[in-house]
Amino acid sequence: MARYEEDLDRKTTEVQDLKLAKSNGLQKLDELTQTYKEREEVVVEHRAMKERQRRKEEQDRKENMTATKLQAWWRGVMVRKGLGQYNKGKKKGKKGKKGKKGAKKGGKKGKKKGKNKK
């Protein structure tokens, strides 16, 4: 009987140690599960932020392209109609030269015919 009681005490101690180890393992699992959930929330928030950022950049790119096309169209209209700085009739600045200063008009006006000096 003594051997039976020794085995029983040993097995009881072993079961208690295993229950304690299981309890510690479950506690560690709960802590790790909580940590995992917190980090998973951070990852989900980060992914959502990245997606919002990507959509905003895409929207900005589309708006920029659209604005560029609109500006090009408007400039084409202005050029074809001759409006604004693209006015065909009036030029700003110098109006051009009216003639050379000091130049004689009409060709050989100063020379007389028939008189040759030698």
Backbone bond lengths (Angstrom), bond angles and torsions (degrees), N, CA, C in turn:
res aa  C-N    CA-C-N  psi(-1)  N-CA   C-N-CA  omega(-1)  CA-C   N-CA-C  phi
1 M - - - 1.427 - - 1.530 112.84 -
2 A 1.268 115.28 -31.14 1.451 119.69 -178.62 1.540 110.02 -62.12
3 R 1.294 115.36 -40.17 1.466 119.39 178.98 1.517 110.22 -65.47
4 Y 1.301 117.68 -39.91 1.459 122.50 178.56 1.524 110.11 -60.80
5 E 1.318 117.43 -45.61 1.460 121.37 -179.57 1.521 110.97 -67.43
6 E 1.315 118.15 -35.76 1.466 121.13 176.15 1.525 110.01 -64.55
7 D 1.321 115.69 -45.72 1.468 119.73 178.08 1.521 110.70 -62.57
8 L 1.320 116.30 -41.61 1.458 121.07 179.84 1.525 110.54 -63.70
9 D 1.322 117.58 -45.01 1.464 121.40 178.47 1.535 110.09 -63.01
10 R 1.308 116.44 -43.92 1.469 121.21 179.08 1.517 110.63 -62.73
11 K 1.305 117.82 -45.44 1.467 121.40 -179.73 1.536 110.31 -68.00
12 T 1.304 117.31 -38.17 1.464 120.64 178.09 1.528 109.84 -63.14
13 T 1.318 117.44 -44.31 1.467 122.46 177.14 1.525 109.76 -62.59
14 E 1.305 115.83 -42.51 1.463 120.80 179.41 1.524 110.11 -63.24
15 V 1.327 118.32 -42.68 1.471 122.04 178.92 1.519 109.89 -64.29
16 Q 1.329 116.87 -42.20 1.465 120.07 178.87 1.530 111.11 -63.47
17 D 1.340 116.39 -41.39 1.468 120.10 177.15 1.528 110.62 -62.60
18 L 1.335 115.84 -41.76 1.463 119.82 178.78 1.536 111.42 -65.57
19 K 1.343 116.58 -39.66 1.463 119.74 177.37 1.530 110.49 -64.54
20 L 1.319 117.36 -39.48 1.460 121.48 177.94 1.538 110.34 -65.44
21 A 1.329 115.96 -42.82 1.466 120.37 178.02 1.523 110.22 -63.58
22 K 1.342 116.33 -40.59 1.472 120.53 178.29 1.520 109.76 -63.99
23 S 1.319 117.29 -43.29 1.459 121.89 179.27 1.534 110.18 -61.85
24 N 1.317 116.59 -45.02 1.472 120.85 177.53 1.538 110.66 -62.89
25 G 1.318 116.80 -41.68 1.465 121.42 179.01 1.520 111.44 -64.05
26 L 1.344 116.86 -41.39 1.464 120.00 178.08 1.528 111.26 -66.35
27 Q 1.331 116.15 -39.22 1.462 120.31 177.89 1.530 109.76 -63.20
28 K 1.324 116.84 -44.75 1.471 121.55 178.18 1.528 110.57 -62.75
29 L 1.348 116.35 -39.79 1.465 121.21 177.79 1.518 110.38 -62.40
30 D 1.322 118.70 -43.01 1.459 121.84 178.49 1.538 110.84 -62.13
31 E 1.326 116.23 -43.07 1.465 120.22 178.71 1.529 110.74 -62.37
32 L 1.329 115.51 -45.19 1.462 119.56 -179.99 1.530 111.47 -66.30
33 T 1.326 116.32 -37.34 1.465 120.23 177.67 1.529 110.23 -63.41
34 Q 1.312 117.01 -42.60 1.463 121.47 178.21 1.525 110.52 -63.48
35 T 1.319 116.33 -44.82 1.465 120.60 178.13 1.524 110.66 -61.63
36 Y 1.325 116.34 -42.17 1.466 120.93 178.79 1.524 110.80 -60.84
37 K 1.328 117.61 -44.71 1.466 121.23 -179.77 1.530 111.16 -62.61
38 E 1.339 116.39 -42.66 1.460 119.74 179.20 1.523 110.96 -62.72
39 R 1.304 116.27 -45.01 1.471 119.74 -179.72 1.513 111.98 -69.53
40 E 1.315 116.20 -34.28 1.460 119.56 177.62 1.528 110.11 -64.49
41 E 1.333 117.49 -38.34 1.461 121.10 176.80 1.527 110.17 -62.11
42 V 1.331 116.35 -41.72 1.463 120.18 178.97 1.531 110.04 -62.63
43 V 1.322 116.08 -42.76 1.469 119.87 -179.66 1.519 110.33 -64.91
44 V 1.330 117.44 -42.84 1.469 120.91 -179.99 1.528 110.10 -63.63
45 E 1.335 117.01 -43.60 1.459 120.50 177.70 1.528 111.01 -61.99
46 H 1.329 116.46 -41.47 1.467 120.51 179.43 1.528 110.68 -63.60
47 R 1.330 116.67 -43.56 1.469 119.99 178.52 1.519 110.84 -62.98
48 A 1.326 116.98 -41.32 1.462 120.58 178.74 1.531 110.61 -63.96
49 M 1.335 116.33 -41.26 1.461 120.38 178.46 1.524 110.94 -64.03
50 K 1.320 116.43 -42.40 1.469 120.84 177.91 1.528 110.68 -62.40
51 E 1.325 117.12 -41.15 1.466 121.25 179.31 1.530 110.19 -65.17
52 R 1.342 117.33 -42.53 1.464 120.09 177.34 1.523 110.46 -62.34
53 Q 1.320 115.88 -41.43 1.457 120.82 179.57 1.530 110.64 -64.44
54 R 1.322 116.51 -42.90 1.465 120.23 178.70 1.525 111.01 -62.79
55 R 1.337 116.88 -42.59 1.467 120.60 178.88 1.523 111.01 -64.56
56 K 1.339 116.68 -40.24 1.460 120.00 179.47 1.525 110.60 -64.74
57 E 1.327 117.08 -43.32 1.468 120.25 177.97 1.526 110.60 -62.68
58 E 1.321 117.31 -40.31 1.466 121.61 177.73 1.523 110.22 -63.48
59 Q 1.328 117.25 -43.39 1.462 121.52 178.60 1.525 110.44 -63.81
60 D 1.333 117.60 -43.05 1.466 121.32 178.14 1.526 110.89 -61.98
61 R 1.322 116.52 -41.13 1.465 120.45 178.94 1.521 110.83 -63.38
62 K 1.350 116.29 -43.50 1.466 119.97 179.21 1.524 111.23 -64.64
63 E 1.346 116.33 -42.18 1.458 120.02 178.80 1.517 110.82 -63.01
64 N 1.322 117.66 -39.55 1.457 121.85 179.20 1.527 110.76 -64.58
65 M 1.324 116.28 -44.69 1.468 120.31 178.36 1.526 110.51 -62.11
66 T 1.326 116.89 -44.04 1.457 121.32 -178.88 1.526 110.62 -64.28
67 A 1.323 116.78 -43.74 1.467 120.64 179.03 1.529 110.54 -62.57
68 T 1.327 116.74 -40.55 1.460 120.46 178.94 1.523 111.03 -63.03
69 K 1.331 116.91 -43.64 1.466 120.61 178.87 1.522 110.85 -64.44
70 L 1.319 117.23 -41.24 1.451 121.28 179.00 1.522 110.96 -64.14
71 Q 1.327 117.44 -42.75 1.455 120.87 178.46 1.528 111.46 -64.23
72 A 1.330 116.42 -39.88 1.466 120.16 178.74 1.526 110.07 -65.27
73 W 1.316 117.00 -41.78 1.462 120.60 178.22 1.530 109.88 -61.62
74 W 1.330 116.32 -47.32 1.467 120.15 -178.17 1.520 110.83 -63.32
75 R 1.316 117.68 -40.42 1.456 119.80 178.75 1.526 110.09 -64.14
76 G 1.330 117.37 -39.36 1.462 120.81 176.58 1.516 111.56 -61.00
77 V 1.323 116.89 -41.56 1.462 120.89 177.34 1.522 109.99 -61.77
78 M 1.325 116.34 -45.89 1.460 120.92 -179.14 1.531 111.07 -61.66
79 V 1.315 117.13 -40.66 1.469 120.70 -179.88 1.520 109.95 -68.45
80 R 1.340 117.19 -46.40 1.477 119.98 -178.21 1.523 112.06 -64.42
81 K 1.312 117.10 -36.20 1.467 120.82 -178.78 1.526 111.53 -86.71
82 G 1.313 117.13 -14.28 1.457 121.06 -179.62 1.520 112.14 71.60
83 L 1.311 116.57 39.11 1.457 121.11 -178.28 1.518 111.14 -100.05
84 G 1.334 115.65 160.88 1.459 120.39 175.20 1.515 112.25 63.26
85 Q 1.286 116.74 -136.65 1.459 120.71 -178.69 1.521 112.17 -72.84
86 Y 1.313 117.36 -6.37 1.463 121.55 -179.11 1.529 111.05 -99.09
87 N 1.324 117.58 18.91 1.449 122.96 -178.71 1.528 109.12 -62.19
88 K 1.321 117.22 126.70 1.464 121.82 -174.78 1.524 112.14 -80.42
89 G 1.319 117.91 -36.92 1.458 121.53 -173.14 1.507 113.86 -76.74
90 K 1.251 118.59 -42.12 1.460 121.94 -175.58 1.516 109.62 -105.49
91 K 1.316 113.83 133.56 1.461 118.64 176.03 1.511 107.80 -115.91
92 K 1.280 116.34 140.49 1.450 120.72 179.07 1.524 109.10 -85.95
93 G 1.317 115.83 156.04 1.460 119.79 176.75 1.514 110.65 93.47
94 K 1.329 117.67 -145.26 1.462 122.85 -177.76 1.522 109.94 -67.98
95 K 1.310 114.89 144.12 1.460 119.70 -179.38 1.525 111.32 -94.34
96 G 1.290 117.70 1.66 1.454 121.00 178.84 1.531 110.86 104.13
97 K 1.311 115.88 170.01 1.454 120.80 -177.70 1.525 109.19 -88.42
98 K 1.337 115.34 137.74 1.457 119.99 178.78 1.523 109.95 -89.82
99 G 1.246 117.64 -20.65 1.462 121.58 179.61 1.509 108.82 167.91
100 K 1.319 115.04 167.64 1.455 118.02 179.66 1.521 109.19 -80.62
101 K 1.283 116.74 139.85 1.461 120.85 177.73 1.525 108.87 -74.83
102 G 1.313 116.08 135.21 1.457 121.21 176.53 1.512 114.00 79.40
103 A 1.282 119.46 -2.44 1.456 121.26 -179.60 1.525 109.31 -82.09
104 K 1.298 115.14 145.78 1.455 119.56 178.64 1.506 109.09 -86.29
105 K 1.289 114.54 138.50 1.459 119.75 -179.86 1.525 108.12 -97.27
106 G 1.275 117.30 146.21 1.454 122.08 172.91 1.505 114.87 90.93
107 G 1.249 121.64 8.95 1.451 122.56 172.05 1.518 113.41 87.76
108 K 1.402 117.71 -117.37 1.459 123.16 -171.18 1.527 110.80 -95.98
109 K 1.226 118.98 54.75 1.451 122.66 -177.03 1.532 111.90 -71.50
110 G 1.251 117.87 -34.57 1.455 121.89 -174.68 1.525 114.33 -75.74
111 K 1.310 119.88 -22.25 1.461 122.91 -177.57 1.517 109.42 -91.22
112 K 1.304 114.69 142.29 1.464 120.14 178.13 1.518 109.14 -101.64
113 K 1.306 115.09 148.25 1.448 120.37 -177.95 1.539 109.59 -84.30
114 G 1.267 116.02 146.11 1.436 122.12 172.44 1.508 115.15 87.78
115 K 1.254 120.26 -17.71 1.446 121.13 179.41 1.516 109.08 -105.74
116 N 1.304 113.74 109.96 1.443 119.48 177.41 1.498 109.92 -112.29
117 K 1.238 117.67 127.75 1.470 121.23 176.18 1.510 108.42 -101.25
118 K 1.336 111.94 133.46 1.453 116.60 177.46 1.457 110.58 -124.61
